């Protein structure tokens, strides 16, 4: 037996192009139930692709093509297979030829269905699947016999993972090269064939897609002229920060202005969960570090410990209510305060001040002028807004080109007056979840770790628009959140001749604390216009802990 030198792990996704049926026993189905059902994971009830199904199909295709010297369609005896096939898939040996057992170098895993946003409200016939009605025709009598097939619908995606064992042999390099050529060949063959049952009727067409290397980047922005982000549709009120859906809309508009309406790459990345963005949140540069703030969490499920201490300090509720942002690494202090009522964290949240600017509106018809006020938030010299973006590593350069252009255009209202223009300070900070040494402060170390943390609770750093199947989860009493309304008009000649209302939608604001990691969706708010109007609702979330084990 050869010693193990190492392992290659191949990951990606299998995308279903046409309905997929990999069946299981339906012998005990109730009357009226689906005739042929798909195999499901017993815990999540989601359809799966068994590793055995993929292994068997790939072995069959490789054996039938590259290593089939038979002029007929018959397959060779499995014990007579070529050594290169047996090396990949294993063999029980051949006693007649005194051949030893061959261990499989490939290890297949069951493939689990991914959570997916189909870009529209989809009604499934059964959880995650569709029912296809077919007829079999008796050629002798002409009588039709109807039947039902359960299928995983086109567009669904499964996580794919394949492990290859590197064995220490005399011809190791040549064997590994040959094996990987065969693995790639099997992928190509399967894409031109089908997986599962009923492939001759169009079922089971799939595509293997590589998993793009995703990265989180943090950018710091400074606004020398201040910023106006309208609150309650009023020029006289401004927000200090910028919601992720508002920022995404501004970024997308700049992207289209540069690359044209036919460039759909950003839209496709967003649909495929490969592009997400956080709110623009405050940061503050101190003498020795930069402090990054996150939204104050909306927490519903922390029980205040009873304390009969007469000397207990009472915290002013107004002080707690006024607090909007907390340094990332001090979240645990805030959670502890909520549990005990003691030691309210003293936080420096002086990022700047609001100013009311008076402007003149000059009519082009009459000579009269009209005065109006615009509220602007002007940041201190050491403060600004940061955001986190998740994107494919290869897309960073294109993203930064658009961001640089947007810095000159500006974000928010009254950009023609110079408001909302920004400068990008320093290079992007890369968060890979592994290198935990401090970059600028304890805050970015905390964010770096929390972005990749699997947890029972997640704090949203973005606005969130739930998928249909997430709504019931949100209703759980453990979840804390606040709703924000998005409505208004679309003022674009390409959309309609006159300003038109768009669909009204309620979103969950950043700061929500949920007991599941949300996926969210990209919503089309088009009503009567000529093209789609999208609202970004796929959030970035960080794992937080404040329960018994915190």
RADA-V166412 format. One record per run of one state. SS is the DSSP state (hx for helix, st for strand, lp for the rest). FROM is the first residue (numbers start at 0). LEN is the number of residues. If there is no record, write none. Layout:
ss: [SS;SS]
from: [FROM;FROM]
len: [LEN;LEN]
This chain:
ss: [lp;st;lp;st;lp;st;lp;st;lp;st;lp;st;lp;st;lp;hx;lp;hx;lp;hx;lp;st;lp;hx;lp;st;lp;st;lp;st;lp;st;lp;st;lp;st;lp;st;lp;hx;lp;hx;lp;st;lp;st;lp;st;lp;st;lp;st;lp;st;lp;hx;lp;hx;lp;st;lp;st;lp;st;lp;st;lp;hx;lp;st;hx;lp;st;lp;st;lp;st;hx;lp;hx;lp;st;lp;hx;lp;st;lp;st;lp;hx;lp;st;lp;st;lp;st;lp;st;lp;st;lp;st;lp;st;lp;st;lp;st;lp]
from: [0;2;16;19;20;22;23;35;36;37;38;39;40;46;49;50;65;77;80;82;89;90;91;94;97;101;102;105;108;110;113;125;126;128;137;143;152;156;168;171;191;198;201;205;210;213;222;226;227;229;231;233;238;241;242;243;259;264;271;275;277;279;285;289;295;297;298;316;322;324;327;340;351;362;368;379;382;392;409;414;417;422;431;441;451;456;460;463;464;467;474;479;480;482;486;488;490;499;501;504;508;511;514;520;524;533;537;540;544]
len: [2;14;3;1;2;1;12;1;1;1;1;1;6;3;1;15;12;3;2;7;1;1;3;3;4;1;3;3;2;3;12;1;2;9;6;9;4;12;3;20;7;3;4;5;3;9;4;1;2;2;2;5;3;1;1;16;5;7;4;2;2;6;4;6;2;1;18;6;2;3;13;11;11;6;11;3;10;17;5;3;5;9;10;10;5;4;3;1;3;7;5;1;2;4;2;2;9;2;3;4;3;3;6;4;9;4;3;4;6]
